[in-house]
Amino acid sequence: MKIAHGNESQKAKFKVPFGTVSITPDAKQLINEVIDSGWVTKGKCVKEFEEKFAALFGVKYGVAVSSGTDADALACASLYDFGAKRGDEIIVPALTFVATGNSVFQAGFTPVFVDVRRTTLNIDPDLIERAITSRTRAIMPVHLMGKPAAMDQIRAIAKRHNLFIIEDAAEAHGAEYRSEKIGAMGDMACFSLYAAHIITTIEGGIVITNNEKMANALRSLRNHGIEGKFAFQRIGFSAKMNEIEASVGLGNIKIFHQILEKRRRNVLYLIKEFKQFEKYFITLQEDAGEKLGPHAFSIIVRENASFTKDEFVDFIEANGVDSRNLFYSIPTQCPSYAFLGHKLGDFPEAEFCSDNGTHIGCHQDLEIEQLDHAVKTVGDFLRLRGAK
Ligand SMILES: Cc1ncc(COP(=O)(O)O)c(C=O)c1O
């Protein structure tokens, strides 16, 4: 079953929609069985989903939760079992979905933002060490658009300063870095399972880890901090996954490799076709030694272009290509973070990506003809602007 991610008018409007949700026949059958069984809250489907999801990454434990944001927040909060104190700091990239920053606050820590590189969209590893203080407990790299962050350098820094690594792999299911799986490279990895992500439960998230003590803390934290029958050991969350969501996820796990292959075909096709436009745009690239876990395809208008991002986006959207802004520099472009006292210009690369960047779909229900339509639309835009 194909369900466009968006509302009815968007479905009709776009030849190249941004997202999709795959709900398999197996999942539909399982959902019916779950309903008939009368047990719909966390039960055996959630457990099976956790085991199978973690196994995809060769990791021992999976703890399924209500959202990717909860996955991030619970992973941070589990650090209280490892000596962290409220108000301690966690390093995050300035450019990411706002959920990354929010989750750090939700867990009672302070996010410390570090600028990104426009070519990778990811945290600039050369800027991390100067952000470390005596209160830093973890680095939370985000693999934005499924592009692996610079994990070799990040691991070396974490080791030097005795910091935990929490991977925000919300957008990076299936990515690889120097033959290692993204999601298995830090102490914990957090995935969003929101509609349109590679594996989805419609709403949902999961943390995977090889550390049993972390897994136990995460299980307690998702259920109000409970330990044993009715003792509350930690300040917890209410963030459980239910059986119906897990059923959708189990169906997606069965076709994970099919979804991944189709998305990789699509993203690599877009990378190849956009080469002709490289004078005008910086786009997502797959570098040697890495494999993208394709979430979407980022397009950033270069500094010297004779048109703006808004002009470009208006044109492609009017011609049936759906898009989303390339997020914001959280500390300087999200008004909710103004109280931290940063000012525009403090995170120039993140701000540049946000001001000039967009992203379009590369999901499993897009066919080459639709990608060709997107490429032709970009070519038409450049011709009309006299840019080509
Ligand atoms: C990088 C990143 N982190 C966290 C999240 C939060 O996930 P959710 O929307 O499932 O809460 C998202 C959502 O897409 C994301 O892109």
Ligand as a Chemical Component Dictionary entry (heavy atoms), coordinates in Angstrom:
data_LIG
# 
_chem_comp.id                   LIG 
_chem_comp.type                 NON-POLYMER 
_chem_comp.pdbx_formal_charge   0 
_chem_comp.three_letter_code    LIG 
# 
loop_
_chem_comp_atom.comp_id 
_chem_comp_atom.atom_id 
_chem_comp_atom.alt_atom_id 
_chem_comp_atom.type_symbol 
_chem_comp_atom.charge 
_chem_comp_atom.model_Cartn_x 
_chem_comp_atom.model_Cartn_y 
_chem_comp_atom.model_Cartn_z 
_chem_comp_atom.pdbx_ordinal 
LIG C1 C1 C 0 17.679 14.615 12.748 1  
LIG C2 C2 C 0 16.383 14.346 13.450 2  
LIG N1 N1 N 0 16.381 14.116 14.772 3  
LIG C3 C3 C 0 15.246 13.861 15.433 4  
LIG C4 C4 C 0 14.033 13.785 14.779 5  
LIG C5 C5 C 0 12.788 13.556 15.565 6  
LIG O1 O1 O 0 12.039 12.464 15.155 7  
LIG P1 P1 P 0 10.447 12.415 15.402 8  
LIG O2 O2 O 0 9.822  13.340 14.428 9  
LIG O3 O3 O 0 10.128 10.981 15.157 10 
LIG O4 O4 O 0 10.196 12.833 16.803 11 
LIG C6 C6 C 0 13.984 13.979 13.392 12 
LIG C7 C7 C 0 12.721 13.885 12.652 13 
LIG O5 O5 O 0 12.644 13.739 11.479 14 
LIG C8 C8 C 0 15.187 14.282 12.710 15 
LIG O6 O6 O 0 15.190 14.525 11.395 16 
# 
loop_
_chem_comp_bond.comp_id 
_chem_comp_bond.atom_id_1 
_chem_comp_bond.atom_id_2 
_chem_comp_bond.value_order 
_chem_comp_bond.pdbx_ordinal 
LIG C1 C2 SING 1  
LIG C2 N1 SING 2  
LIG C2 C8 DOUB 3  
LIG N1 C3 DOUB 4  
LIG C3 C4 SING 5  
LIG C4 C5 SING 6  
LIG C4 C6 DOUB 7  
LIG C5 O1 SING 8  
LIG O1 P1 SING 9  
LIG P1 O2 DOUB 10 
LIG P1 O3 SING 11 
LIG P1 O4 SING 12 
LIG C6 C7 SING 13 
LIG C6 C8 SING 14 
LIG C7 O5 DOUB 15 
LIG C8 O6 SING 16 
# 
